[in-house]
């Protein structure tokens, strides 16, 4: 998967939208889609909201 997305080449594909420097975005579909959280089915939704949690992780090198 890293090979597919790590290079950033997918950003230039048709039907791919690249977003950056956003703390939140929303996707609204024409009809509900199945939703899974941590592998568990939780229902169907037509609206999805994605947000970031700045400084939520500490990375050790």
Backbone atoms as SQL, in Angstrom:
CREATE TABLE atoms (id INTEGER PRIMARY KEY, chain TEXT, resi INTEGER, resn TEXT, atom TEXT, x REAL, y REAL, z REAL);
INSERT INTO atoms VALUES
  (1, 'A', 1, 'UNK', 'N', 0.828, -1.183, 0.000),
  (2, 'A', 1, 'UNK', 'CA', 0.000, 0.000, 0.000),
  (3, 'A', 1, 'UNK', 'C', 0.877, 1.253, 0.000),
  (4, 'A', 2, 'UNK', 'N', 1.990, 1.233, 0.740),
  (5, 'A', 2, 'UNK', 'CA', 2.874, 2.398, 0.768),
  (6, 'A', 2, 'UNK', 'C', 3.328, 2.752, -0.634),
  (7, 'A', 3, 'UNK', 'N', 3.604, 1.720, -1.439),
  (8, 'A', 3, 'UNK', 'CA', 4.056, 1.957, -2.803),
  (9, 'A', 3, 'UNK', 'C', 2.977, 2.693, -3.598),
  (10, 'A', 4, 'UNK', 'N', 1.713, 2.403, -3.316),
  (11, 'A', 4, 'UNK', 'CA', 0.609, 3.040, -4.038),
  (12, 'A', 4, 'UNK', 'C', 0.407, 4.493, -3.635),
  (13, 'A', 5, 'UNK', 'N', 0.503, 4.775, -2.342),
  (14, 'A', 5, 'UNK', 'CA', 0.156, 6.108, -1.853),
  (15, 'A', 5, 'UNK', 'C', 1.345, 6.930, -1.373),
  (16, 'A', 6, 'UNK', 'N', 2.432, 6.286, -1.010),
  (17, 'A', 6, 'UNK', 'CA', 3.578, 6.984, -0.432),
  (18, 'A', 6, 'UNK', 'C', 4.240, 7.976, -1.364),
  (19, 'A', 7, 'UNK', 'N', 4.182, 7.710, -2.660),
  (20, 'A', 7, 'UNK', 'CA', 4.839, 8.593, -3.622),
  (21, 'A', 7, 'UNK', 'C', 4.016, 9.835, -3.932),
  (22, 'A', 8, 'UNK', 'N', 2.734, 9.808, -3.618),
  (23, 'A', 8, 'UNK', 'CA', 1.860, 10.940, -3.928),
  (24, 'A', 8, 'UNK', 'C', 1.353, 10.939, -5.355),
  (25, 'A', 9, 'UNK', 'N', 1.725, 9.935, -6.145),
  (26, 'A', 9, 'UNK', 'CA', 1.302, 9.872, -7.538),
  (27, 'A', 9, 'UNK', 'C', -0.196, 9.733, -7.718),
  (28, 'A', 10, 'UNK', 'N', -0.874, 9.183, -6.728),
  (29, 'A', 10, 'UNK', 'CA', -2.328, 8.993, -6.827),
  (30, 'A', 10, 'UNK', 'C', -3.090, 10.313, -6.864),
  (31, 'A', 11, 'UNK', 'N', -2.473, 11.389, -6.398),
  (32, 'A', 11, 'UNK', 'CA', -3.137, 12.698, -6.368),
  (33, 'A', 11, 'UNK', 'C', -3.490, 13.164, -7.780),
  (34, 'A', 12, 'UNK', 'N', -2.736, 12.719, -8.773),
  (35, 'A', 12, 'UNK', 'CA', -2.954, 13.180, -10.143),
  (36, 'A', 12, 'UNK', 'C', -3.902, 12.278, -10.927),
  (37, 'A', 13, 'UNK', 'N', -4.453, 11.254, -10.292),
  (38, 'A', 13, 'UNK', 'CA', -5.390, 10.368, -10.967),
  (39, 'A', 13, 'UNK', 'C', -6.756, 11.030, -11.107),
  (40, 'A', 14, 'UNK', 'N', -7.488, 10.599, -12.124),
  (41, 'A', 14, 'UNK', 'CA', -8.836, 11.107, -12.347),
  (42, 'A', 14, 'UNK', 'C', -9.724, 10.681, -11.180),
  (43, 'A', 15, 'UNK', 'N', -10.623, 11.516, -10.756),
  (44, 'A', 15, 'UNK', 'CA', -11.568, 11.252, -9.659),
  (45, 'A', 15, 'UNK', 'C', -10.907, 11.191, -8.291),
  (46, 'A', 16, 'UNK', 'N', -9.703, 11.729, -8.158),
  (47, 'A', 16, 'UNK', 'CA', -9.036, 11.808, -6.857),
  (48, 'A', 16, 'UNK', 'C', -8.891, 13.279, -6.495),
  (49, 'A', 17, 'UNK', 'N', -9.348, 13.635, -5.317),
  (50, 'A', 17, 'UNK', 'CA', -9.239, 15.010, -4.834),
  (51, 'A', 17, 'UNK', 'C', -8.211, 15.025, -3.719),
  (52, 'A', 18, 'UNK', 'N', -7.234, 15.888, -3.822),
  (53, 'A', 18, 'UNK', 'CA', -6.225, 16.020, -2.773),
  (54, 'A', 18, 'UNK', 'C', -6.535, 17.212, -1.879),
  (55, 'A', 19, 'UNK', 'N', -6.564, 16.989, -0.587),
  (56, 'A', 19, 'UNK', 'CA', -6.813, 18.054, 0.381),
  (57, 'A', 19, 'UNK', 'C', -5.618, 18.135, 1.322),
  (58, 'A', 20, 'UNK', 'N', -5.251, 19.339, 1.707),
  (59, 'A', 20, 'UNK', 'CA', -4.163, 19.499, 2.671),
  (60, 'A', 20, 'UNK', 'C', -4.416, 20.738, 3.517),
  (61, 'A', 21, 'UNK', 'N', -3.750, 20.788, 4.643),
  (62, 'A', 21, 'UNK', 'CA', -3.862, 21.919, 5.570),
  (63, 'A', 21, 'UNK', 'C', -5.298, 22.153, 6.047),
  (64, 'A', 22, 'UNK', 'N', -6.052, 21.072, 6.200),
  (65, 'A', 22, 'UNK', 'CA', -7.417, 21.158, 6.717),
  (66, 'A', 22, 'UNK', 'C', -7.481, 20.443, 8.057),
  (67, 'A', 23, 'UNK', 'N', -8.264, 20.959, 8.987),
  (68, 'A', 23, 'UNK', 'CA', -8.454, 20.233, 10.246),
  (69, 'A', 23, 'UNK', 'C', -9.764, 19.448, 10.232),
  (70, 'A', 24, 'UNK', 'N', -10.581, 19.651, 9.177),
  (71, 'A', 24, 'UNK', 'CA', -11.871, 18.967, 9.082),
  (72, 'A', 24, 'UNK', 'C', -12.370, 19.011, 7.640),
  (73, 'A', 25, 'UNK', 'N', -13.039, 17.935, 7.210),
  (74, 'A', 25, 'UNK', 'CA', -13.763, 17.966, 5.942),
  (75, 'A', 25, 'UNK', 'C', -14.933, 16.988, 6.005),
  (76, 'A', 26, 'UNK', 'N', -15.884, 17.184, 5.108),
  (77, 'A', 26, 'UNK', 'CA', -17.115, 16.399, 5.109),
  (78, 'A', 26, 'UNK', 'C', -17.360, 15.841, 3.709),
  (79, 'A', 27, 'UNK', 'N', -17.844, 14.615, 3.649),
  (80, 'A', 27, 'UNK', 'CA', -18.215, 13.978, 2.388),
  (81, 'A', 27, 'UNK', 'C', -19.694, 13.621, 2.484),
  (82, 'A', 28, 'UNK', 'N', -20.465, 14.055, 1.496),
  (83, 'A', 28, 'UNK', 'CA', -21.899, 13.758, 1.476),
  (84, 'A', 28, 'UNK', 'C', -22.199, 13.004, 0.186),
  (85, 'A', 29, 'UNK', 'N', -22.766, 11.815, 0.329),
  (86, 'A', 29, 'UNK', 'CA', -23.087, 10.983, -0.818),
  (87, 'A', 29, 'UNK', 'C', -24.549, 11.081, -1.208),
  (88, 'A', 30, 'UNK', 'N', -24.859, 10.562, -2.375),
  (89, 'A', 30, 'UNK', 'CA', -26.233, 10.578, -2.870),
  (90, 'A', 30, 'UNK', 'C', -27.104, 9.550, -2.164),
  (91, 'A', 31, 'UNK', 'N', -26.467, 8.515, -1.605),
  (92, 'A', 31, 'UNK', 'CA', -27.214, 7.471, -0.895),
  (93, 'A', 31, 'UNK', 'C', -26.320, 6.888, 0.199),
  (94, 'A', 32, 'UNK', 'N', -26.903, 6.276, 1.202),
  (95, 'A', 32, 'UNK', 'CA', -26.118, 5.723, 2.312),
  (96, 'A', 32, 'UNK', 'C', -25.170, 4.605, 1.865),
  (97, 'A', 33, 'UNK', 'N', -24.024, 4.539, 2.529),
  (98, 'A', 33, 'UNK', 'CA', -23.028, 3.493, 2.305),
  (99, 'A', 33, 'UNK', 'C', -22.755, 2.779, 3.622),
  (100, 'A', 34, 'UNK', 'N', -22.380, 1.492, 3.567),
  (101, 'A', 34, 'UNK', 'CA', -22.051, 0.764, 4.794),
  (102, 'A', 34, 'UNK', 'C', -20.851, 1.404, 5.495),
  (103, 'A', 35, 'UNK', 'N', -20.901, 1.447, 6.814),
  (104, 'A', 35, 'UNK', 'CA', -19.837, 2.053, 7.614),
  (105, 'A', 35, 'UNK', 'C', -19.291, 1.037, 8.607),
  (106, 'A', 36, 'UNK', 'N', -17.957, 0.951, 8.672),
  (107, 'A', 36, 'UNK', 'CA', -17.284, 0.103, 9.651),
  (108, 'A', 36, 'UNK', 'C', -16.355, 0.966, 10.491),
  (109, 'A', 37, 'UNK', 'N', -16.299, 0.694, 11.781),
  (110, 'A', 37, 'UNK', 'CA', -15.347, 1.324, 12.689),
  (111, 'A', 37, 'UNK', 'C', -14.581, 0.218, 13.389),
  (112, 'A', 38, 'UNK', 'N', -13.269, 0.232, 13.258),
  (113, 'A', 38, 'UNK', 'CA', -12.417, -0.813, 13.834),
  (114, 'A', 38, 'UNK', 'C', -12.872, -2.200, 13.409),
  (115, 'A', 39, 'UNK', 'N', -13.356, -2.327, 12.170),
  (116, 'A', 39, 'UNK', 'CA', -13.764, -3.614, 11.640),
  (117, 'A', 39, 'UNK', 'C', -15.176, -4.037, 11.981),
  (118, 'A', 40, 'UNK', 'N', -15.882, -3.244, 12.763),
  (119, 'A', 40, 'UNK', 'CA', -17.253, -3.582, 13.155),
  (120, 'A', 40, 'UNK', 'C', -18.254, -2.774, 12.333),
  (121, 'A', 41, 'UNK', 'N', -19.259, -3.454, 11.798),
  (122, 'A', 41, 'UNK', 'CA', -20.326, -2.790, 11.052),
  (123, 'A', 41, 'UNK', 'C', -21.169, -1.966, 12.023),
  (124, 'A', 42, 'UNK', 'N', -21.358, -0.684, 11.704),
  (125, 'A', 42, 'UNK', 'CA', -22.126, 0.191, 12.596),
  (126, 'A', 42, 'UNK', 'C', -23.348, 0.809, 11.911),
  (127, 'A', 43, 'UNK', 'N', -23.621, 0.405, 10.680),
  (128, 'A', 43, 'UNK', 'CA', -24.796, 0.915, 9.992),
  (129, 'A', 43, 'UNK', 'C', -24.450, 1.530, 8.653),
  (130, 'A', 44, 'UNK', 'N', -25.393, 2.275, 8.115),
  (131, 'A', 44, 'UNK', 'CA', -25.203, 2.945, 6.831),
  (132, 'A', 44, 'UNK', 'C', -25.404, 4.439, 7.007),
  (133, 'A', 45, 'UNK', 'N', -24.559, 5.200, 6.345),
  (134, 'A', 45, 'UNK', 'CA', -24.610, 6.665, 6.425),
  (135, 'A', 45, 'UNK', 'C', -24.389, 7.256, 5.040),
  (136, 'A', 46, 'UNK', 'N', -24.951, 8.423, 4.789),
  (137, 'A', 46, 'UNK', 'CA', -24.715, 9.156, 3.547),
  (138, 'A', 46, 'UNK', 'C', -23.788, 10.344, 3.781),
  (139, 'A', 47, 'UNK', 'N', -23.552, 10.693, 5.039),
  (140, 'A', 47, 'UNK', 'CA', -22.713, 11.848, 5.389),
  (141, 'A', 47, 'UNK', 'C', -21.592, 11.384, 6.309),
  (142, 'A', 48, 'UNK', 'N', -20.367, 11.743, 5.951),
  (143, 'A', 48, 'UNK', 'CA', -19.201, 11.387, 6.750),
  (144, 'A', 48, 'UNK', 'C', -18.404, 12.647, 7.055),
  (145, 'A', 49, 'UNK', 'N', -18.018, 12.811, 8.290),
  (146, 'A', 49, 'UNK', 'CA', -17.191, 13.946, 8.701),
  (147, 'A', 49, 'UNK', 'C', -15.862, 13.405, 9.212),
  (148, 'A', 50, 'UNK', 'N', -14.778, 13.949, 8.690),
  (149, 'A', 50, 'UNK', 'CA', -13.437, 13.549, 9.078),
  (150, 'A', 50, 'UNK', 'C', -12.754, 14.745, 9.729),
  (151, 'A', 51, 'UNK', 'N', -12.079, 14.501, 10.833),
  (152, 'A', 51, 'UNK', 'CA', -11.358, 15.588, 11.496),
  (153, 'A', 51, 'UNK', 'C', -10.047, 15.060, 12.050),
  (154, 'A', 52, 'UNK', 'N', -9.122, 15.970, 12.248),
  (155, 'A', 52, 'UNK', 'CA', -7.819, 15.602, 12.795),
  (156, 'A', 52, 'UNK', 'C', -7.738, 16.012, 14.263),
  (157, 'A', 53, 'UNK', 'N', -6.829, 15.393, 14.952),
  (158, 'A', 53, 'UNK', 'CA', -6.574, 15.728, 16.354),
  (159, 'A', 53, 'UNK', 'C', -5.100, 16.129, 16.459),
  (160, 'A', 54, 'UNK', 'N', -4.793, 17.400, 16.262),
  (161, 'A', 54, 'UNK', 'CA', -3.400, 17.848, 16.289),
  (162, 'A', 54, 'UNK', 'C', -2.694, 17.451, 17.583),
  (163, 'A', 55, 'UNK', 'N', -1.460, 17.017, 17.445),
  (164, 'A', 55, 'UNK', 'CA', -0.608, 16.631, 18.578),
  (165, 'A', 55, 'UNK', 'C', -1.172, 15.454, 19.373),
  (166, 'A', 56, 'UNK', 'N', -2.011, 14.624, 18.747),
  (167, 'A', 56, 'UNK', 'CA', -2.602, 13.482, 19.447),
  (168, 'A', 56, 'UNK', 'C', -1.618, 12.328, 19.593),
  (169, 'A', 57, 'UNK', 'N', -0.618, 12.254, 18.723),
  (170, 'A', 57, 'UNK', 'CA', 0.363, 11.172, 18.764),
  (171, 'A', 57, 'UNK', 'C', 1.757, 11.719, 19.012),
  (172, 'A', 58, 'UNK', 'N', 2.515, 10.971, 19.763),
  (173, 'A', 58, 'UNK', 'CA', 3.929, 11.282, 19.946),
  (174, 'A', 58, 'UNK', 'C', 4.729, 10.232, 19.194),
  (175, 'A', 59, 'UNK', 'N', 5.565, 10.662, 18.265),
  (176, 'A', 59, 'UNK', 'CA', 6.374, 9.741, 17.481),
  (177, 'A', 59, 'UNK', 'C', 7.781, 9.687, 18.041),
  (178, 'A', 60, 'UNK', 'N', 8.272, 8.486, 18.213),
  (179, 'A', 60, 'UNK', 'CA', 9.633, 8.278, 18.687),
  (180, 'A', 60, 'UNK', 'C', 10.474, 7.762, 17.535),
  (181, 'A', 61, 'UNK', 'N', 11.637, 8.338, 17.356),
  (182, 'A', 61, 'UNK', 'CA', 12.507, 7.897, 16.254),
  (183, 'A', 61, 'UNK', 'C', 13.705, 7.159, 16.792);
